[in-house]
Amino acid sequence: MIQTTNGRVQRATKSELLLERARASIAGGDNSTMRVLPYHLPLVAVRGEGSRIWDADGQEHIDLNMAYGPLIFGHRPPRVTDAVVRQITESGSQLGFPAELSARVAEKVKLLYPHIELLRFSSTGTEAIVAALRLARVFTERRYVIAFEGHYHGSSDNIFHRYHAPLEELPEGAYAPALPGTLGMNGAPVDVLVCPWNSPEALEKCLRDHADDVAAVIMEPVMGNAGVIAPHNDFLEIARALTHEHAALLIFDEVITGMRVAAGGAQERYGVEADITILSKALGGGYPISALGSTREIMQSIVEGRLFHGGVYSGNALVMAAADAVLDEIHRDSAAIYDHLNAVSGEFAEGVREVFTRLGIPHQVNQVGPMVSMILTSGDVGPIRSYRDIRRHCDFEKYIRFQHQLQRSGVYFHPNQFEPLFFSTAHSRQDVATVLERIEDGARATLLA
């Protein structure tokens, strides 16, 4: 295939050819739109190891995406891989019956999250969140769920709101009914109200206005789907107090933060416990698993069968073996793991700030443990603490040009500025130094022109 670009003849890369082939059979060329957005440079991966991936053209990339967060130990961590291979070869991947392995994994999760007494496992964060919302409504016998702008809780009709809505579509008041996240939802989500993140006043008003009918408040305790935006001041503590005052449940969607920002996730890092916890990505270390956990009292409707929870692949032996190995690693050497994750991500964040400041590039760099966002702003702005702030001040086109330059130089992170950069135990200080050199070169080439 020959392409003509700016009057020059250019032979297509293998990644481009493979994506063209895929588009003939797979809608859009891949099974997740986030991997083939229109402004993506083509990249078809063939293998990963440690902190790196290699594409179909043989180019090596330092991977700062880590499969959107699950790969806390990097690509193909030996102990996790060995556990999965052993499970397949010695016992099977899908047994279709209760297995001791599931109980073992649940016990290890409970050691990290003291409020959890009972769990249920499923395959995706979306599934676990659907179950959590049903559980909250059954337990409280109430209808409304309060969510936050910029927070993503899966693509089910129950909660999928337009979390990246343009500013002009956002309400002027403290809260509003959720906007559908996509076409085809027939008016859903229903009974979901959306507030600005980090606004205790908005949350309090929403709870007060619907005082007797709010089942739950659901949040990412660190917003990770619209930049990395930490809870400001005592927002989590205030949310905890407000939900209890109004007899609602507090749900922490720790799909991203669980076992990533600390062994016990954001709840350990900030010292605030949820009523219901959702876990997923890092729990499986690259294998598809999620968990829903709460107290025995709240989980009783599932125990009694009044609330249905099922799934052929829920808690299958393959992913439970992976989760068992991940949890063993965390319990074995938690301090060293999180010291390293915080060190390499902190060194990266400080390095990016230094480069951008020295070059006079308006920016903010946000970091919570091994989650980082590089925010290219349209000028000098105040602290970015909400979805509206990041939507209002970010220069998305400039970020895309910058990402393209870095990808060509062998550093990959997602071209959407909303997506975090993720570090793993496989990333070294030398990786960080190499990336910072390429960031400076890329910034000079694209951000100063």
C-alpha positions, 0 to 999 in steps of 0.5 A: 500500500502506498500513501501520498502525504504532503506530496511525498510518497510514503510506504505504509507501516505494518501497523497501518496495514494490520489496522486496515485489515482489521477494519474489514472484520472488526468495527473500527479496527479494534474492540475498544474505541479508546484504542483506535480514536481518530487521532491515534497514530497507528500502533499494533502491539506484538509483545510486551515485557517489563516496562516496554512494548514492541509494535508490528514494525519492530519499534520498541516503546517505553510504555507509560500506559500499562494497558490503561492501568492493570499492569502494576508489575509491568508486562508478563511479570514472571510470578503472575505468568507462572501462576496462570500457566500452572493453573492451566496445565495442572487444574484448568482455566474454567472449572464451573464449580466453587473452588478453594482458590476463590476463597483464598483470593477473597481472604487476601483482599479482605486483609487490604480492605478492613471494611470488607467482610464479603465479596463477589468476583466478576470479570469487568468493572462495569459488571461489578458497578452494576451489582453495587448500584443494585445492592445499594438500592436494595439495601436502602430501598431508595432510588437515586444515585449521585455521581460526579462530573468527569468520573467514569463507572462503566458503560452500562445503562445504569450509570453511563453518563456523559462524563466528558460533556462539553462545558456548554452542556453542563448545568449552571446549578449544583447538580443535574440529572445525568446526560446519557453517555452514548446513543441508544440508551433510550433515556438512561441512566435514570435516577442518577444525579451528577455533581461537580467533583470536589464541591462539598456544597454541591453534594450537600445540596443534592443530598438535602434536596433528595434527603429521603431517596438517595441510595448511594453516592458513587465516586472515583476517590481519585478522579482518573478518567479526566486527568489525575485529580485528587480529592481536595482538602477533606472532600472524602471525609466530608462525603463520608459524613454527608452520606452517613447523615443522610443514611445513604451508602458511599461507594468507592469505585477503585477500579483504577486506584485499588492496589495502585495508589496504595496496597489498600487503594485510596482508602488506605492512602486517605484514611476514609472507608467506603460502604461498598468497594469496587476493585478491578484493574491492578487486582488481576495484574493484566487478567480480567477480574473485578470484585464487589465488597462490603459488610456482611449486612449489606451483602445479605441480599446477595447471600439470600438470593434476593439480589441476583449476581452471576456470570459464567466467567465470574471468578474463573480459575484462570483470573483467580490464579493471576489475582492470587499471585498479585496479592501474594506479591503485594502482601510479601513486599508491600513497602518496597513495591509502593516505595518504588512506585512512588519514587519513579512516578515522583521523579517523573512528575518533578522532571516534567515540571522542570522541563516545561517550566524551563521551556516556558510551557504552560502546564500542570503535572498532577500525581497520586502515587503511580498515576500521573497526568501531564496537563498542557494548559492554554495559559497560566491557570490556578489549581485544576480541581474539577472536570470543569477546570480541566475541560476549560483550561487544557489544550487538547490539540497541542497535547495530541501533537506532543504525544505523536512526537513522543510515540515516534521517539519510542515513548507511549502514553495515550493521546487523550489528555484525560487519560493518566500515565501509569507506572509499574514496578518494572519501570526503572529510574533509567527509564524515567531519565530516558523518557524525560530526555525524549519529553524535552526533545518532543516539547522543543519540537512541538510545543515551542514551534 
